Amino acid sequence: MKFISTNQAPSAIGPYSQAIIANGMIFTSGQIAMDEKGVIVADDIANQTHQVMKNLFYVLEAANAHFNDVIKTTIFLTDMNNFAIVNEIYAHYFGHHKPVRSTVAVKTLPRNVLIEIDCIALAHADFHI
């Protein structure tokens, strides 16, 4: 098992890791709309979704992976009325690659953000543990 950490994404706000590589897979913790300095970005769903996707990008990059390596994502939304906006932004980052996905409506998220996303990706051979 290898623990992944990058200062380009926010540090964990609890007793967990940004990501772990195990058995050829990368498991990321849920990313929220917090920048690398720990500041929550604007309170609109578009800006928050962009920040979450940037955070996932940097965590995956630290594990020598990219969005094309993602197998599954889980999206947590505090308001399902934001589903269409999130889909549009999400599609921009994944392009033609379409990992499997679950989207879950939740009452609240850490720091009262509007969205959280985690993912599972394939690790490259040089990062297998």
C-alpha positions as CSV (number, residue, x, y, z in Angstrom):
1,M,0.0,0.0,0.0
2,K,1.3,3.5,-0.9
3,F,-0.1,6.7,0.5
4,I,-0.4,9.6,-1.9
5,S,-0.2,13.2,-1.0
6,T,0.2,16.5,-2.9
7,N,0.3,20.1,-1.8
8,Q,-1.5,21.1,-5.0
9,A,-4.8,19.9,-3.5
10,P,-6.2,20.6,0.0
11,S,-4.8,18.7,2.9
12,A,-7.1,16.2,4.6
13,I,-9.3,17.9,7.1
14,G,-9.5,14.7,9.2
15,P,-7.7,11.5,9.9
16,Y,-7.5,10.2,6.3
17,S,-5.2,10.3,3.2
18,Q,-5.8,12.2,-0.1
19,A,-5.4,8.8,-1.9
20,I,-4.0,5.3,-1.5
21,I,-2.6,2.9,-4.1
22,A,-3.3,-0.7,-3.3
23,N,-3.3,-3.8,-5.6
24,G,-2.9,-1.7,-8.8
25,M,-5.8,0.7,-7.9
26,I,-5.9,4.3,-6.8
27,F,-8.6,5.2,-4.2
28,T,-9.1,8.9,-3.7
29,S,-10.8,10.5,-0.7
30,G,-13.7,12.7,-1.5
31,Q,-12.6,16.1,-2.8
32,I,-14.6,19.2,-1.8
33,A,-14.5,22.7,-3.2
34,M,-11.5,23.8,-1.1
35,D,-8.3,25.1,-2.7
36,E,-4.8,24.0,-1.7
37,K,-4.7,26.7,1.0
38,G,-7.8,25.3,2.7
39,V,-10.1,28.1,1.5
40,I,-13.6,27.2,0.3
41,V,-14.3,28.6,-3.2
42,A,-17.4,30.6,-4.2
43,D,-20.7,29.3,-3.1
44,D,-22.1,28.5,-6.6
45,I,-22.2,24.9,-8.0
46,A,-20.2,25.7,-11.2
47,N,-17.1,27.1,-9.4
48,Q,-17.3,24.5,-6.7
49,T,-17.4,21.7,-9.3
50,H,-14.5,23.1,-11.2
51,Q,-12.5,23.2,-7.9
52,V,-13.4,19.6,-7.0
53,M,-12.3,18.4,-10.5
54,K,-9.0,20.3,-10.2
55,N,-8.4,18.7,-6.8
56,L,-9.1,15.3,-8.2
57,F,-6.7,16.0,-11.1
58,Y,-3.9,17.0,-8.8
59,V,-4.4,14.0,-6.5
60,L,-4.5,11.6,-9.5
61,E,-1.4,13.4,-10.9
62,A,0.5,12.8,-7.6
63,A,-0.3,9.1,-8.2
64,N,1.0,9.2,-11.8
65,A,-2.5,8.9,-13.2
66,H,-5.0,11.0,-15.1
67,F,-8.8,11.2,-15.6
68,N,-8.5,8.6,-18.4
69,D,-7.4,6.1,-15.8
70,V,-10.6,6.6,-13.7
71,I,-12.9,3.6,-13.5
72,K,-15.6,4.9,-11.1
73,T,-16.6,8.1,-9.5
74,T,-19.2,8.9,-6.8
75,I,-20.7,12.4,-6.7
76,F,-22.4,13.7,-3.6
77,L,-24.7,16.7,-4.1
78,T,-26.7,18.7,-1.6
79,D,-29.2,19.7,-4.3
80,M,-30.1,17.5,-7.2
81,N,-31.3,20.6,-9.1
82,N,-27.6,21.1,-9.7
83,F,-27.3,17.8,-11.6
84,A,-27.3,19.3,-15.1
85,I,-24.6,21.9,-14.3
86,V,-22.4,19.3,-12.6
87,N,-22.8,16.9,-15.6
88,E,-21.7,19.6,-18.1
89,I,-18.5,20.5,-16.1
90,Y,-17.8,16.8,-15.3
91,A,-18.0,15.9,-19.0
92,H,-15.6,18.7,-19.8
93,Y,-12.9,17.1,-17.6
94,F,-13.5,13.5,-18.7
95,G,-14.0,14.2,-22.4
96,H,-14.8,11.0,-24.2
97,H,-13.8,8.8,-21.3
98,K,-16.9,7.8,-19.4
99,P,-16.2,6.0,-16.1
100,V,-19.1,4.4,-14.3
101,R,-20.6,6.7,-11.7
102,S,-23.1,7.1,-8.9
103,T,-24.7,10.3,-7.9
104,V,-26.1,10.6,-4.4
105,A,-28.2,13.4,-2.9
106,V,-27.1,14.2,0.7
107,K,-28.3,16.6,3.3
108,T,-25.0,18.3,4.0
109,L,-21.3,18.0,3.2
110,P,-18.1,19.0,5.1
111,R,-17.7,22.7,5.4
112,N,-21.2,23.2,3.9
113,V,-20.0,22.8,0.3
114,L,-22.4,21.9,-2.4
115,I,-20.5,18.9,-4.0
116,E,-18.0,16.2,-3.2
117,I,-16.5,13.7,-5.6
118,D,-14.3,10.7,-5.1
119,C,-12.9,8.2,-7.6
120,I,-11.2,4.8,-8.2
121,A,-8.6,4.7,-10.9
122,L,-6.1,2.3,-12.3
123,A,-2.5,2.8,-11.1
124,H,0.3,2.6,-13.6
125,A,2.8,-0.3,-13.3
126,D,5.6,2.0,-11.8
127,F,3.2,2.8,-8.9
128,H,1.9,-0.7,-8.1
129,I,2.5,-1.8,-4.6
